């Protein structure tokens, strides 16, 4: 049973427990006078932290690096130290026995939403039941009434690192988008609310295929080859083909929103938003994603600093 969790450790603590390998550089490239070392990121359900392994010899360090490269959950023996206000775990050759954990509970290592997933599923189905457009309603129900699909959809993250990167993250993201869409519609009642809600539910549907959840969020072969936008476009287009007399114009709009929801070509969308609901939804999605990203930066930093620098987006975040 896991005893030490990242959100509980303090500077000076001795570490002796199993953690998931979250990130490791592709090659060993750091050398010191006494041998070599490498940084890597470890994690559990409460967060992530940088660790640094210091080897007595370059050969010994390479052995440890190779072992960690081929592992998911490893034993970490070291001490929590601090540099420039940031905690990290310092490890060295002495006292570290290479040990993997094959029989582990993934719930100890993978973060999950703090919201009730079954309740979110029921709430989503309730939102779908209120859709007035019969074609949109039938399309959405073709997914929500599929129990096997909903198992994947309800557990999927909305991202690997940027936002909602946890079990149930996609479903949490979708509910936020629906709430924002209703607010936008209140100010712009001429927008098609049914279409916006369909966009909320369908835009990231490809992430059920793009991501695989274990002790980390991994990108599948399909995810790397195609990306969630094209995967989602195909999934929804295939489902629409099964619905008789589905309006062609409505099909074009739904598929366009999926393809354009990242807003700009440089952000991964093959096309830019080209009608009012598509433009609105692109901004709605970006609003929730970037807000959640900023909140996560603050939540994951325990230093109580006024300013936090995020290497991921090259920006400072004010925490007060």
C-alpha positions, 0 to 999 in steps of 0.5 A, a space after each residue: 500500500 502506498 504511504 507517501 503522497 506528493 502533496 504531503 511531502 515537505 523539504 527535508 523529508 526522506 522518501 522511500 515509496 513507489 511513484 509513477 514515472 511521469 516524464 523522462 528525457 529521451 536520452 541521458 545527457 547530463 554529466 558531472 565531475 563524478 559521473 552523470 545525472 538525469 532529471 525526471 518527473 514522478 507523480 501520484 494521484 495528488 500531483 507531480 514533482 521533479 526528481 534528480 538521480 545522481 550516479 557514481 559513474 556514467 555507466 551506473 547512471 545509464 543503467 538506472 536511466 534504462 531501467 526507469 525508461 522501461 518502467 511505469 511505477 518505480 521505487 524512489 529512495 531519496 530526500 526532498 530538497 529545495 532550489 529557488 523555492 521549488 521542491 525536488 527529490 534528490 536520489 543517488 546510487 547509494 540506497 537505491 535498489 532498482 525495483 518496479 511495481 507490477 501489481 499496483 492500484 492505478 487509483 493511487 497514481 492517476 488523478 481524478 475529478 473531485 466531482 461525482 462521475 455518475 452524477 455528471 453522466 446523469 446530468 449530461 443525459 438530462 441536458 440531452 433530453 432537453 434538446 429541441 432539435 430532433 436530429 441533434 437529440 438523436 445524434 447525441 443520444 446515439 452516443 449517450 445511450 451506448 454504455 461502452 462508449 460512455 464508460 470511455 467518455 466519462 473517464 477520459 481526460 480533456 488533455 494530457 497536460 494543459 487542462 482537465 488532465 485527469 480521470 473524468 476531466 473531459 466530462 467536467 470540461 463539457 459541463 463547464 462548456 454547457 454552462 458558459 454556452 447558456 450564458 453566451 446564449 442569454 446575451 446572443 439569443 439568435 445563436 442556436 443553443 442546441 447546436 452549441 450544446 452539441 458542440 460542447 458534447 461532441 467537439 473533443 469526442 476523439 479524445 476517447 480514442 486519443 488517450 489511454 489512461 493507466 498511471 499516466 495519460 498516454 497518447 495512443 498510436 491513433 492519437 499520434 497518427 490522426 489527433 483527436 480533431 480528425 478522430 472526432 470528425 470521423 466518429 461523428 460523421 460515421 454516426 450521422 450516416 446511420 441517421 436517416 434524413 439527417 439535414 445536410 446543412 446541420 451535418 456541415 455545421 456540426 462537423 465544421 465546429 469539430 474541425 474548427 474549435 481550436 480557432 487557429 490553424 497554428 493551434 491544430 484546427 484544419 479550418 478556422 471558425 466560419 459562422 457565428 456558433 462556430 466562432 462563439 464555441 471556439 472562444 467558449 472552449 478556449 475560455 474554459 481550457 485556459 481558465 482551468 489551466 491557470 487554476 491548475 498552475 496555482 493548485 499544483 504549486 505549494 510554495 505560496 509564492 505571489 508569482 509562479 512561472 509556467 515553463 509550459 506556456 512561458 508566462 507568469 501567473 499571479 496567485 493572490 
